[in-house]
Amino acid sequence: MSKFQRFVSTGLALALAFVLSTGLALAAQPVPAGKLNLNSATAAQLVGLPGIGEKLAARILEYRQKAGSFKSAQELMNVKGIGEKNFQKLQGFLSVSEASVRSGESR
C-alpha cells in the first residue's frame, strides 16, 4: 500500500469516526424531567424539548405573547412548525397552568 493510499484510508477512517461520534452525541440529547409549563417556559427550556430548536421556541413565545396564555397543550399546534406528529412527541412533556406558576411546580 502506498503512502498516499494509507493517508487517504486514515483520513476516511478519522472522518467516519467523527461523523459517527457526532451523530451519537446528537441522539443522546437529554430528555426533560417532569412537565414543562407552556405558560411560563423560557426559550432555553423549550429548546430542551424533543424536536424544538431555537426558531421554533421563539415562535412559541411569540404566539404566547400575541394570543395570551395557552388554555390547553393542544393549542401548541396553532404554532407554525408544530403539527400533529410533532405534538405527539411533545405531549408527555407539557403542562398548562397559570403563567404565574413556575414550570417546576405542580398544581
C-alpha positions as CSV (number, residue, x, y, z in Angstrom):
1,M,0.0,0.0,0.0
2,S,1.4,3.4,-1.0
3,K,1.8,6.3,1.4
4,F,-1.0,8.1,-0.4
5,Q,-3.4,5.2,0.0
6,R,-2.5,5.0,3.7
7,F,-3.1,8.7,4.0
8,V,-6.5,8.5,2.3
9,S,-7.5,5.5,4.3
10,T,-6.5,7.1,7.6
11,G,-8.3,10.3,6.7
12,L,-11.5,8.5,5.8
13,A,-11.4,6.4,9.0
14,L,-11.0,9.6,11.0
15,A,-13.8,11.3,9.2
16,L,-16.1,8.3,9.7
17,A,-15.3,8.2,13.4
18,F,-16.0,11.9,13.7
19,V,-19.4,11.6,11.9
20,L,-20.4,8.6,14.0
21,S,-19.4,10.1,17.3
22,T,-21.2,13.4,16.5
23,G,-24.4,11.6,15.5
24,L,-24.4,9.6,18.7
25,A,-23.9,12.8,20.7
26,L,-26.8,14.5,19.0
27,A,-29.1,11.4,19.5
28,A,-28.3,11.4,23.2
29,Q,-29.9,14.8,23.9
30,P,-31.3,14.8,27.4
31,V,-35.0,14.4,27.9
32,P,-36.5,16.9,30.2
33,A,-37.6,15.7,33.7
34,G,-41.1,16.4,34.7
35,K,-43.5,18.5,32.7
36,L,-42.8,22.0,31.3
37,N,-45.5,24.7,31.8
38,L,-46.1,26.3,28.4
39,N,-47.3,29.5,30.0
40,S,-44.1,30.1,31.9
41,A,-41.4,28.3,29.9
42,T,-38.4,30.2,28.7
43,A,-36.9,29.8,25.3
44,A,-34.0,27.8,26.8
45,Q,-36.4,25.4,28.5
46,L,-38.4,24.9,25.3
47,V,-35.2,24.1,23.3
48,G,-34.7,21.2,25.7
49,L,-37.8,19.5,24.4
50,P,-37.5,16.9,21.6
51,G,-37.8,18.5,18.2
52,I,-37.8,22.1,19.4
53,G,-35.0,24.3,18.1
54,E,-34.3,28.0,18.8
55,K,-36.5,29.2,15.9
56,L,-39.5,27.1,17.0
57,A,-39.0,28.1,20.6
58,A,-39.1,31.8,19.5
59,R,-42.3,31.1,17.6
60,I,-43.9,29.5,20.7
61,L,-43.0,32.5,22.8
62,E,-44.3,34.9,20.1
63,Y,-47.6,33.0,19.9
64,R,-48.0,33.1,23.7
65,Q,-47.3,36.8,23.7
66,K,-49.8,37.6,21.0
67,A,-52.6,35.1,21.9
68,G,-52.2,35.1,25.6
69,S,-51.8,32.1,27.9
70,F,-52.2,28.6,26.5
71,K,-55.6,27.1,27.6
72,S,-54.6,23.6,26.6
73,A,-51.4,21.9,25.4
74,Q,-53.2,21.1,22.1
75,E,-53.2,24.8,21.4
76,L,-49.5,24.4,20.7
77,M,-50.4,23.0,17.3
78,N,-51.5,26.6,16.3
79,V,-47.8,27.5,16.2
80,K,-46.3,27.2,12.8
81,G,-44.0,24.2,12.7
82,I,-45.9,22.1,15.2
83,G,-48.2,19.6,13.6
84,E,-49.9,16.6,15.0
85,K,-46.8,14.4,14.7
86,N,-44.5,16.8,16.5
87,F,-47.2,17.4,19.1
88,Q,-47.5,13.7,19.8
89,K,-43.7,13.6,20.6
90,L,-44.1,16.6,23.0
91,Q,-47.4,16.0,24.7
92,G,-46.0,14.0,27.6
93,F,-43.6,16.8,28.5
94,L,-46.1,19.6,28.5
95,S,-48.4,21.1,31.1
96,V,-50.6,24.2,31.1
97,S,-51.5,26.3,34.1
98,E,-51.5,29.9,35.1
99,A,-48.4,31.9,33.9
100,S,-47.5,32.9,37.5
101,V,-46.8,29.3,38.4
102,R,-43.2,28.4,37.8
103,S,-42.6,25.5,35.4
104,G,-41.1,23.2,38.1
105,E,-44.1,23.3,40.4
106,S,-47.2,21.2,40.2
107,R,-50.7,22.4,40.8
